[in-house]
Amino acid sequence: MFTSNDFRRDIMISDEEKDKIKKEIVEKVNSTLEKNNESYRMDQVNILKTSDTVKFMGNYRVYDRKNYQSISNEINTFLKQYGNVDIKSKKIRDSGMKFTTVSFNFEL
């Protein structure tokens, strides 16, 4: 598992390292959602590369609001190993469906 400190020595992250981080995040988010009987699965994590950093961005949904706190705590704890993570959530009501959407991003 990579941490932000692993990359401080070398700002440029290899494609292999980026792919590994993306895979770790998708697997953790989906396993946490599955463990809590949520139907939504995260497909991918997006990357925005600048001259100085690489930004990882993703989002997921929680339909059972009773599970939201435990799911988000577990996922947030996992994401914070990569450093300072910006996490935002919003309650959605769309065509009778209720869910909370969570977006996150961090830079390495």
DSSP file (Angstrom, degrees, kcal/mol; ACC not computed):
  #  RESIDUE AA STRUCTURE BP1 BP2  ACC     N-H-->O    O-->H-N    N-H-->O    O-->H-N    TCO  KAPPA ALPHA  PHI   PSI    X-CA   Y-CA   Z-CA
    1    1 A M              0   0    0      0, 0.0     2,-0.3     0, 0.0    20,-0.1   0.000 360.0 360.0 360.0 138.6    0.0    0.0    0.0
    2    2 A F        -     0   0    0     15,-0.1     2,-0.3     3,-0.0    79,-0.0  -0.655 360.0-166.5 -94.9 149.5    1.3    3.5   -0.9
    3    3 A T    >>  -     0   0    0     -2,-0.3     3,-1.1    79,-0.1     4,-0.6  -0.866  38.4-105.0-126.0 166.5    1.2    6.5    1.3
    4    4 A S  H >> S+     0   0    0     77,-0.8     3,-1.2    -2,-0.3     4,-0.6   0.832 119.3  61.6 -60.7 -31.3    1.8   10.2    0.5
    5    5 A N  H >> S+     0   0    0      1,-0.3     3,-0.6     2,-0.2     4,-0.5   0.808  92.8  64.6 -65.8 -28.4    5.2    9.9    2.1
    6    6 A D  H <4 S+     0   0    0     -3,-1.1    -1,-0.3     1,-0.2    -2,-0.2   0.774 108.5  41.0 -62.3 -25.0    6.3    7.3   -0.4
    7    7 A F  H << S+     0   0    0     -3,-1.2     3,-0.4    -4,-0.6    -1,-0.2   0.488  87.8  87.9-105.1  -4.5    5.9    9.9   -3.2
    8    8 A R  H << S+     0   0    0     -3,-0.6     3,-0.2    -4,-0.6    -1,-0.2   0.839  87.8  55.1 -65.0 -31.0    7.4   13.0   -1.5
    9    9 A R  S  < S+     0   0    0     -4,-0.5     2,-0.4     1,-0.3    -1,-0.2   0.824 121.6  25.7 -69.4 -31.6   10.9   12.0   -2.7
   10   10 A D        -     0   0    0     -3,-0.4    -1,-0.3    -4,-0.2     0, 0.0  -0.907  65.3-163.7-140.7 106.9    9.8   11.8   -6.3
   11   11 A I  S    S+     0   0    0     -2,-0.4     2,-0.5    -3,-0.2    -1,-0.1   0.861  72.4  82.7 -60.7 -38.2    6.8   13.9   -7.4
   12   12 A M        -     0   0    0     41,-0.0     2,-0.5     1,-0.0    39,-0.0  -0.563  69.4-157.2 -75.2 121.3    6.3   11.9  -10.7
   13   13 A I        -     0   0    0     -2,-0.5    -2,-0.1     1,-0.0    -6,-0.0  -0.837  18.8-119.6 -99.2 131.3    4.3    8.8  -10.0
   14   14 A S     >  -     0   0    0     -2,-0.5     4,-2.4     1,-0.1     5,-0.2  -0.253  20.8-115.0 -67.1 158.1    4.7    6.0  -12.4
   15   15 A D  H  > S+     0   0    0      1,-0.2     4,-2.6     2,-0.2     5,-0.2   0.864 118.2  55.8 -60.4 -35.9    1.7    4.7  -14.3
   16   16 A E  H  > S+     0   0    0      2,-0.2     4,-2.0     1,-0.2    -1,-0.2   0.909 108.3  46.7 -63.4 -42.9    2.0    1.4  -12.5
   17   17 A E  H  > S+     0   0    0      2,-0.2     4,-2.3     1,-0.2    -2,-0.2   0.899 112.2  50.5 -66.4 -41.3    1.9    3.1   -9.1
   18   18 A K  H  X S+     0   0    0     -4,-2.4     4,-2.6     1,-0.2    -2,-0.2   0.930 110.9  49.0 -62.0 -45.1   -1.2    5.2  -10.2
   19   19 A D  H  X S+     0   0    0     -4,-2.6     4,-2.3     1,-0.2    -1,-0.2   0.880 110.2  51.5 -62.2 -38.2   -2.9    2.1  -11.4
   20   20 A K  H  X S+     0   0    0     -4,-2.0     4,-2.4     2,-0.2    -1,-0.2   0.915 111.1  46.9 -65.7 -43.2   -2.2    0.3   -8.1
   21   21 A I  H  X S+     0   0    0     -4,-2.3     4,-2.3     2,-0.2    -2,-0.2   0.932 112.3  50.3 -63.5 -46.4   -3.6    3.1   -6.0
   22   22 A K  H  X S+     0   0    0     -4,-2.6     4,-2.4     1,-0.2    -2,-0.2   0.915 111.8  48.0 -58.0 -44.2   -6.7    3.3   -8.2
   23   23 A K  H  X S+     0   0    0     -4,-2.3     4,-2.6     1,-0.2     5,-0.2   0.910 109.9  52.2 -64.7 -43.0   -7.3   -0.4   -7.9
   24   24 A E  H  X S+     0   0    0     -4,-2.4     4,-2.3     1,-0.2    -1,-0.2   0.908 111.5  47.2 -59.3 -42.7   -6.8   -0.3   -4.1
   25   25 A I  H  X S+     0   0    0     -4,-2.3     4,-2.9     2,-0.2     5,-0.3   0.946 112.7  47.2 -66.3 -48.8   -9.4    2.5   -3.7
   26   26 A V  H  X S+     0   0    0     -4,-2.4     4,-2.5     1,-0.2     5,-0.2   0.917 114.1  48.6 -60.3 -43.4  -12.0    0.8   -5.9
   27   27 A E  H  X S+     0   0    0     -4,-2.6     4,-2.3    -5,-0.2    -1,-0.2   0.912 113.9  45.7 -63.8 -42.6  -11.5   -2.5   -4.1
   28   28 A K  H  X S+     0   0    0     -4,-2.3     4,-2.2    -5,-0.2    -2,-0.2   0.933 114.7  46.5 -67.2 -46.2  -11.8   -1.0   -0.7
   29   29 A V  H  X S+     0   0    0     -4,-2.9     4,-2.5     1,-0.2     5,-0.2   0.949 116.2  45.1 -61.1 -48.7  -14.8    1.2   -1.5
   30   30 A N  H  X S+     0   0    0     -4,-2.5     4,-2.7    -5,-0.3    -1,-0.2   0.878 112.2  50.5 -66.5 -37.7  -16.6   -1.7   -3.2
   31   31 A S  H  X S+     0   0    0     -4,-2.3     4,-2.4    -5,-0.2    -1,-0.2   0.888 111.9  48.6 -67.5 -36.2  -15.8   -4.2   -0.4
   32   32 A T  H  X S+     0   0    0     -4,-2.2     4,-1.1     2,-0.2    -2,-0.2   0.915 113.4  46.6 -67.8 -43.2  -17.1   -1.8    2.2
   33   33 A L  H  <>S+     0   0    0     -4,-2.5     5,-2.8    -5,-0.2     3,-0.4   0.922 114.2  47.8 -63.6 -43.8  -20.3   -1.2    0.2
   34   34 A E  H ><5S+     0   0    0     -4,-2.7     3,-2.0     1,-0.2    -2,-0.2   0.910 106.9  56.0 -63.9 -42.5  -20.8   -4.9   -0.3
   35   35 A K  H 3<5S+     0   0    0     -4,-2.4    -1,-0.2     1,-0.3    -2,-0.2   0.797 109.9  47.3 -59.3 -28.8  -20.2   -5.7    3.3
   36   36 A N  T 3<5S-     0   0    0     -4,-1.1    -1,-0.3    -3,-0.4    -2,-0.2   0.126 118.6-111.1-101.4  19.2  -23.0   -3.3    4.2
   37   37 A N  T < 5 +     0   0    0     -3,-2.0     2,-0.3     1,-0.2    -3,-0.2   0.799  62.3 156.4  57.6  34.7  -25.4   -4.7    1.6
   38   38 A E      < -     0   0    0     -5,-2.8    -1,-0.2    -6,-0.1    -2,-0.1  -0.725  37.8-149.4 -88.4 141.9  -25.3   -1.6   -0.6
   39   39 A S        +     0   0    0     -2,-0.3     2,-0.1     2,-0.0    -1,-0.1   0.742  68.2  92.3 -84.0 -24.3  -26.2   -2.2   -4.3
   40   40 A Y        -     0   0    0     21,-0.2     2,-0.4    -7,-0.1    -2,-0.1  -0.444  54.9-167.8 -74.7 143.0  -24.0    0.6   -5.7
   41   41 A R        -     0   0    0     -2,-0.1     2,-0.3    -8,-0.1   -11,-0.0  -0.996  22.3-122.5-130.0 139.1  -20.4   -0.2   -6.9
   42   42 A M        -     0   0    0     -2,-0.4   -12,-0.1   -16,-0.2     3,-0.1  -0.625  19.5-165.8 -77.5 132.0  -17.7    2.2   -7.8
   43   43 A D        -     0   0    0     -2,-0.3     2,-0.3     1,-0.3    -1,-0.1   0.885  58.6 -19.5 -85.8 -43.1  -16.4    1.7  -11.3
   44   44 A Q        -     0   0    0     15,-0.2     2,-0.4   -18,-0.1    15,-0.4  -0.972  48.6-120.7-159.0 167.3  -13.2    3.8  -11.3
   45   45 A V        -     0   0    0     -2,-0.3     2,-0.2    13,-0.1    13,-0.2  -0.973  33.6-139.2-114.7 134.5  -11.1    6.5   -9.8
   46   46 A N  E     -A   57   0A   0     11,-3.0    11,-2.8    -2,-0.4     2,-0.4  -0.626  10.3-148.3 -95.3 154.9  -10.1    9.4  -12.1
   47   47 A I  E     -A   56   0A   0     -2,-0.2     2,-0.5     9,-0.2     9,-0.2  -0.974   9.8-168.2-125.8 136.5   -6.7   11.0  -12.3
   48   48 A L  E     -A   55   0A   0      7,-2.5     7,-3.3    -2,-0.4     2,-0.5  -0.986  15.4-158.7-120.7 117.5   -5.9   14.6  -13.1
   49   49 A K  E     +A   54   0A   0     -2,-0.5     5,-0.2     5,-0.2     2,-0.2  -0.851  13.8 175.3-103.4 126.8   -2.1   15.1  -13.7
   50   50 A T        -     0   0    0      3,-2.9    -2,-0.0    -2,-0.5     0, 0.0  -0.609  49.1 -95.0-113.9-179.5   -0.6   18.5  -13.3
   51   51 A S  S    S+     0   0    0     -2,-0.2     3,-0.1     1,-0.2    -2,-0.0   0.790 123.4  28.9 -67.4 -25.9    3.1   19.6  -13.6
   52   52 A D  S    S+     0   0    0      1,-0.1     2,-0.3   -40,-0.0    -1,-0.2   0.759 124.5  14.4-104.7 -30.9    3.4   19.3   -9.8
   53   53 A T        -     0   0    0    -41,-0.0    -3,-2.9     2,-0.0     2,-0.4  -0.828  57.1-126.2-140.9 172.2    1.0   16.7   -8.6
   54   54 A V  E     -A   49   0A   0     -2,-0.3    54,-2.4    -5,-0.2     2,-0.5  -0.997  26.6-153.7-123.7 124.1   -1.4   13.9   -9.4
   55   55 A K  E     -AB  48 107A   0     -7,-3.3    -7,-2.5    -2,-0.4     2,-0.5  -0.864   1.7-157.1-103.3 129.6   -4.9   14.3   -8.2
   56   56 A F  E     -AB  47 106A   0     50,-2.9    50,-1.8    -2,-0.5     2,-0.4  -0.900  16.8-178.5-103.4 131.0   -7.1   11.2   -7.6
   57   57 A M  E     +AB  46 105A   0    -11,-2.8   -11,-3.0    -2,-0.5     2,-0.3  -0.987  10.0 147.0-135.4 140.5  -10.9   11.7   -7.7
   58   58 A G  E     - B   0 104A   0     46,-2.2    46,-2.6    -2,-0.4     2,-0.3  -0.971  21.2-155.7-159.0 172.3  -13.8    9.4   -7.1
   59   59 A N  E     - B   0 103A   0    -15,-0.4     2,-0.3    -2,-0.3    44,-0.2  -0.990   7.4-178.6-153.7 157.1  -17.3    9.1   -5.9
   60   60 A Y  E     - B   0 102A   0     42,-2.2    42,-3.0    -2,-0.3     2,-0.3  -0.945  19.2-126.7-148.8 167.4  -19.7    6.5   -4.5
   61   61 A R  E     - B   0 101A   0     -2,-0.3     2,-0.5    40,-0.2    40,-0.2  -0.909   6.5-160.6-121.7 147.7  -23.3    6.3   -3.3
   62   62 A V  E     - B   0 100A   0     38,-2.4    38,-2.7    -2,-0.3     6,-0.1  -0.982   8.0-179.4-125.0 117.6  -24.9    5.0   -0.1
   63   63 A Y        +     0   0    0     -2,-0.5     2,-1.1    36,-0.2    -1,-0.1   0.858  69.7  66.2 -86.1 -38.1  -28.6    4.2   -0.4
   64   64 A D    >>  -     0   0    0      1,-0.2     3,-1.9    36,-0.1     4,-0.6  -0.739  67.7-164.6 -89.0 102.2  -29.4    3.1    3.2
   65   65 A R  T 34 S+     0   0    0     -2,-1.1     4,-0.5     1,-0.3     3,-0.4   0.726  84.9  66.5 -63.4 -20.8  -28.9    6.2    5.2
   66   66 A K  T 34 S+     0   0    0      1,-0.2     4,-0.3     2,-0.1    -1,-0.3   0.803 105.8  43.9 -67.3 -27.0  -28.7    4.2    8.4
   67   67 A N  T <> S+     0   0    0     -3,-1.9     4,-2.4     1,-0.2     5,-0.3   0.553  88.6  93.8 -90.8  -9.7  -25.4    2.7    7.1
   68   68 A Y  H  X S+     0   0    0     -4,-0.6     4,-3.0    -3,-0.4     5,-0.3   0.897  82.1  49.5 -54.5 -49.4  -24.0    6.0    5.8
   69   69 A Q  H  > S+     0   0    0     -4,-0.5     4,-2.3     1,-0.2    -1,-0.2   0.922 114.4  42.6 -61.6 -47.0  -21.9    6.9    8.9
   70   70 A S  H  > S+     0   0    0     -4,-0.3     4,-1.9     2,-0.2    -1,-0.2   0.897 116.9  48.2 -68.5 -38.3  -20.2    3.5    9.4
   71   71 A I  H  X S+     0   0    0     -4,-2.4     4,-2.4     2,-0.2     5,-0.2   0.955 114.2  44.9 -65.0 -49.5  -19.5    3.2    5.6
   72   72 A S  H  X S+     0   0    0     -4,-3.0     4,-2.9    -5,-0.3     5,-0.3   0.879 111.2  53.8 -65.6 -37.2  -18.1    6.7    5.3
   73   73 A N  H  X S+     0   0    0     -4,-2.3     4,-2.2    -5,-0.3    -1,-0.2   0.932 111.4  45.4 -61.3 -44.7  -16.0    6.4    8.4
   74   74 A E  H  X S+     0   0    0     -4,-1.9     4,-1.8     2,-0.2    -2,-0.2   0.926 117.2  43.2 -65.5 -45.0  -14.4    3.2    7.1
   75   75 A I  H  X S+     0   0    0     -4,-2.4     4,-2.7     2,-0.2    -2,-0.2   0.915 113.8  51.1 -68.5 -42.7  -13.8    4.5    3.6
   76   76 A N  H  X S+     0   0    0     -4,-2.9     4,-2.2    -5,-0.2    -2,-0.2   0.900 108.2  52.1 -62.2 -41.3  -12.5    7.9    4.9
   77   77 A T  H  < S+     0   0    0     -4,-2.2     4,-0.4    -5,-0.3    -1,-0.2   0.918 111.7  47.5 -60.3 -43.3  -10.1    6.3    7.3
   78   78 A F  H >< S+     0   0    0     -4,-1.8     3,-1.3     1,-0.2     4,-0.2   0.936 112.3  48.6 -62.0 -47.6   -8.7    4.2    4.4
   79   79 A L  H >< S+     0   0    0     -4,-2.7     3,-2.0     1,-0.3    -1,-0.2   0.836  99.6  66.7 -64.6 -33.3   -8.4    7.3    2.1
   80   80 A K  G >< S+     0   0    0     -4,-2.2     3,-1.4     1,-0.3    -1,-0.3   0.639  81.4  76.8 -67.6 -12.9   -6.6    9.4    4.7
   81   81 A Q  G <  S+     0   0    0     -3,-1.3   -77,-0.8    -4,-0.4    -1,-0.3   0.738  89.9  59.0 -65.7 -19.7   -3.6    7.1    4.5
   82   82 A Y  G <  S-     0   0    0     -3,-2.0     2,-0.4     1,-0.3    -1,-0.3   0.494 119.7-104.7 -86.8  -3.8   -2.8    8.9    1.2
   83   83 A G  S <  S+     0   0    0     -3,-1.4     2,-0.6    -4,-0.2    -1,-0.3  -0.905  79.0  10.2 121.5-148.8   -2.6   12.2    2.9
   84   84 A N        -     0   0    0     -2,-0.4    23,-0.5    23,-0.2     2,-0.4  -0.594  69.1-168.4 -75.5 115.7   -5.0   15.2    3.0
   85   85 A V  E     -C  106   0A   0     -2,-0.6     2,-0.6    21,-0.1    21,-0.2  -0.907  17.1-145.6-112.7 131.3   -8.3   14.1    1.5
   86   86 A D  E     -C  105   0A   0     19,-2.9    19,-1.6    -2,-0.4     2,-0.4  -0.867  25.7-177.6 -93.1 118.5  -11.1   16.5    0.5
   87   87 A I  E     +C  104   0A   0     -2,-0.6     2,-0.4    17,-0.2    17,-0.2  -0.974   6.8 177.0-124.5 128.5  -14.4   14.6    1.1
   88   88 A K  E     -C  103   0A   0     15,-2.7    15,-3.0    -2,-0.4     2,-0.3  -0.987   5.1-170.6-130.9 141.2  -17.9   16.0    0.4
   89   89 A S  E     -C  102   0A   0     -2,-0.4     2,-0.3    13,-0.2    13,-0.2  -0.945   2.4-173.9-130.2 154.1  -21.3   14.4    0.8
   90   90 A K  E     -C  101   0A   0     11,-2.2    11,-2.7    -2,-0.3     2,-0.4  -0.981  24.1-127.9-148.4 132.2  -24.8   15.4   -0.4
   91   91 A K  E     -C  100   0A   0     -2,-0.3     2,-0.4     9,-0.2     9,-0.2  -0.670  31.5-163.7 -80.2 132.0  -28.2   13.9    0.3
   92   92 A I  E     -C   99   0A   0      7,-3.6     7,-2.2    -2,-0.4     2,-0.4  -0.929  19.3-171.6-121.1 139.9  -30.1   13.3   -2.9
   93   93 A R  E     +C   98   0A   0     -2,-0.4     2,-0.5     5,-0.2     5,-0.2  -0.953  20.3 167.6-128.0 111.5  -33.7   12.7   -3.6
   94   94 A D  E >   -C   97   0A   0      3,-2.7     3,-2.4    -2,-0.4    -2,-0.0  -0.968  66.5 -25.2-132.6 116.3  -34.3   11.8   -7.2
   95   95 A S  T 3  S-     0   0    0     -2,-0.5    -1,-0.1     1,-0.3     3,-0.1   0.870 127.7 -47.0  50.3  43.2  -37.5   10.3   -8.6
   96   96 A G  T 3  S+     0   0    0      1,-0.3     2,-0.4     0, 0.0    -1,-0.3   0.291 114.7 118.3  86.1 -11.6  -38.4    8.9   -5.3
   97   97 A M  E <   - C   0  94A   0     -3,-2.4    -3,-2.7     2,-0.0     2,-0.4  -0.730  47.3-160.1 -90.1 138.0  -35.0    7.4   -4.6
   98   98 A K  E     + C   0  93A   0     -2,-0.4     2,-0.3    -5,-0.2    -5,-0.2  -0.961  25.4 140.3-116.6 134.0  -33.0    8.6   -1.7
   99   99 A F  E     - C   0  92A   0     -7,-2.2    -7,-3.6    -2,-0.4     2,-0.5  -0.977  44.6-119.7-159.7 166.3  -29.2    8.3   -1.4
  100  100 A T  E     -BC  62  91A   0    -38,-2.7   -38,-2.4    -2,-0.3     2,-0.4  -0.964  23.8-153.6-112.7 126.6  -26.2   10.1   -0.2
  101  101 A T  E     -BC  61  90A   0    -11,-2.7   -11,-2.2    -2,-0.5     2,-0.4  -0.844   9.0-164.2-100.8 138.0  -23.5   10.7   -2.8
  102  102 A V  E     -BC  60  89A   0    -42,-3.0   -42,-2.2    -2,-0.4     2,-0.4  -0.979   4.8-172.4-123.9 128.2  -19.9   11.1   -1.6
  103  103 A S  E     +BC  59  88A   0    -15,-3.0   -15,-2.7    -2,-0.4     2,-0.3  -0.916   7.3 179.3-118.0 149.3  -17.1   12.6   -3.6
  104  104 A F  E     +BC  58  87A   0    -46,-2.6   -46,-2.2    -2,-0.4     2,-0.3  -0.975   7.6 175.4-144.2 156.4  -13.4   12.6   -2.6
  105  105 A N  E     +BC  57  86A   0    -19,-1.6   -19,-2.9    -2,-0.3     2,-0.3  -0.968   0.2 175.5-158.2 151.5  -10.1   13.8   -4.0
  106  106 A F  E     -BC  56  85A   0    -50,-1.8   -50,-2.9    -2,-0.3     2,-0.4  -0.982  20.4-132.4-152.1 157.0   -6.5   14.0   -2.9
  107  107 A E  E      B   55   0A   0    -23,-0.5   -52,-0.2    -2,-0.3   -23,-0.2  -0.885 360.0 360.0-115.0 143.7   -3.2   15.0   -4.4
  108  108 A L              0   0    0    -54,-2.4   -53,-0.1    -2,-0.4    -1,-0.1   0.297 360.0 360.0-122.7 360.0    0.1   13.2   -4.3
